[in-house]
Amino acid sequence: MDEDITARAIALYDRFTHGAQDRRAFMADMTRLAGSAAAAQILVASIAADPAAAAVIAEDDKRLDAKMVHWAGANGHQLFGYMAIPKKHAKKPAAVLVIHENRGLQPYTKDVARRLAIAGFVGVALDFLSPEGGTPADEDKARTMIAALDIPSATADGIATIDWLAAHKLLSGKVGVVGFCWGGAMANRLAVSAGPTLTAAVAFYGPPPPPADAARVRAAVQLHYAGTDDRVNAAAAPWVEALRAAHVDIRRFDYPGTQHAFHNDSSAARYDAAAANLAWDRTIAFLREKLA
């Protein structure tokens, strides 16, 4: 497929998945670009995440234990998510909260939790749609549900999860967070709102809060941006400058030529192996430094 067509298709997909356009209008635009409905379907399949894509760390990997768990949310409701625990770890390992994209808790997100466990952390992927019954199988419905979430309530659930992990008797008390896309934005929000209980926050291509909120950040922050992600990058510089002015330990990394969601290896057209591996190595090194 022509690289220009692929780039334009990704831009259309990004507008659809992060805006108010319905699927019929989106597919009409994609069909005009691809030349036929059949070609448009193939193009969309290459961009969209594939739930059946092979995991980096298998669900039954013998080096870890992984299962769904429950805990209390901010307003009395029950939260649930996926916890991955390394079988060989420090006496009391640190925890890392994984925050999903705007499609809810997906296999890729669970895989990220397992990758963290292999690195020695306890990875916990919260389903932010827990209060609504959990992430549905239909990704369009999941995106609609995510878009309808009350952000202050969702942020409070994130804080409740951080507090639960910090107080967990089997863990070290130190907590980090890693978020992607919608989850990257939430990771930034939690850095603002969680106070000193959150030690480190990593946001992958996450839209930032208002720069004025930087003064409230107590965690060390690492930010990863895709080179062609104008929608997110437009607000990146003011956020980073505000964090630096607030004397936050802030580290920004940009990955030229990459697309939004370049770390998600279940999206063939957007995944960039070199950038994803480099960003992940930086993430693990940062978390080890801050959560030791």
HELIX and SHEET records of a PDB file:
HELIX    1   1 GLU A    3  HIS A   18  1                                  16    
HELIX    2   2 ARG A   23  ALA A   34  1                                  12    
HELIX    3   3 ALA A   37  ILE A   47  1                                  11    
HELIX    4   4 PRO A  107  ILE A  118  1                                  12    
HELIX    5   5 SER A  130  GLU A  132  5                                   3    
HELIX    6   6 GLU A  139  ALA A  147  1                                   9    
HELIX    7   7 ILE A  151  ALA A  167  1                                  17    
HELIX    8   8 TRP A  182  SER A  193  1                                  12    
HELIX    9   9 GLY A  195  THR A  197  5                                   3    
HELIX   10  10 PRO A  211  ARG A  216  5                                   6    
HELIX   11  11 ASP A  230  ASN A  233  1                                   4    
HELIX   12  12 ALA A  236  ALA A  245  1                                  10    
HELIX   13  13 ALA A  273  LEU A  291  1                                  19    
SHEET    1   A 8 LEU A  64  ALA A  72  0                                        
SHEET    2   A 8 GLN A  78  PRO A  86 -1                                        
SHEET    3   A 8 VAL A 122  LEU A 126 -1                                        
SHEET    4   A 8 ALA A  95  ILE A  99  1                                        
SHEET    5   A 8 VAL A 175  PHE A 180  1                                        
SHEET    6   A 8 LEU A 198  PHE A 204  1                                        
SHEET    7   A 8 ALA A 220  ALA A 226  1                                        
SHEET    8   A 8 ILE A 250  TYR A 255  1                                        
END                                                                             
